[in-house]
Amino acid sequence: MTTLVGNGNGGHIDHDDPLQAEIYGMEGVTITPDGKTMFLADGGRGEDVPFNFIRIVKL
């Protein structure tokens, strides 16, 4: 297994280097058919919080 996104800390930090970004509660992931883009659904880990993000990562 290879880490493509995230530094291991939970949070909401975007970064030019995907390995320095912080993901709070990944709820879904998909990769485009050409394999060049990954979409992450980053949510609240089931908590009642007012946010959801779609993270876009160029592979």
C-alpha positions as semicolon CSV with decimal commas, in nm:
position;residue;x (nm);y (nm);z (nm)
1;M;0,000;0,000;0,000
2;T;0,124;0,349;-0,086
3;T;0,006;0,674;0,070
4;L;-0,107;0,919;-0,199
5;V;-0,265;1,188;0,019
6;G;-0,233;1,297;0,379
7;N;0,032;1,342;0,644
8;G;-0,134;1,122;0,906
9;N;-0,290;1,408;1,102
10;G;-0,664;1,467;1,100
11;G;-0,757;1,813;0,979
12;H;-0,855;2,036;0,689
13;I;-0,530;2,159;0,539
14;D;-0,471;2,174;0,165
15;H;-0,114;2,170;0,038
16;D;0,062;2,171;-0,299
17;D;0,230;1,847;-0,185
18;P;-0,056;1,597;-0,133
19;L;0,149;1,414;0,132
20;Q;0,143;1,729;0,349
21;A;-0,236;1,773;0,330
22;E;-0,461;1,682;0,623
23;I;-0,778;1,478;0,577
24;Y;-1,033;1,482;0,859
25;G;-1,272;1,199;0,781
26;M;-1,243;1,034;0,442
27;E;-1,585;0,906;0,342
28;G;-1,525;0,809;-0,019
29;V;-1,268;0,798;-0,296
30;T;-1,271;0,755;-0,673
31;I;-1,018;0,784;-0,952
32;T;-1,100;0,902;-1,303
33;P;-1,086;0,638;-1,578
34;D;-0,763;0,788;-1,717
35;G;-0,598;0,747;-1,373
36;K;-0,488;1,111;-1,359
37;T;-0,720;1,254;-1,093
38;M;-0,845;1,128;-0,756
39;F;-1,149;1,272;-0,578
40;L;-1,180;1,234;-0,199
41;A;-1,498;1,295;-0,002
42;D;-1,372;1,441;0,326
43;G;-1,641;1,468;0,591
44;G;-1,708;1,471;0,961
45;R;-1,641;1,108;1,061
46;G;-2,010;1,074;1,138
47;E;-2,000;1,369;1,376
48;D;-2,261;1,645;1,358
49;V;-2,036;1,909;1,201
50;P;-2,128;2,162;0,930
51;F;-1,875;2,073;0,664
52;N;-1,798;1,837;0,382
53;F;-1,520;1,879;0,129
54;I;-1,433;1,727;-0,206
55;R;-1,057;1,708;-0,236
56;I;-0,907;1,686;-0,586
57;V;-0,563;1,529;-0,623
58;K;-0,369;1,518;-0,949
59;L;-0,190;1,184;-0,977
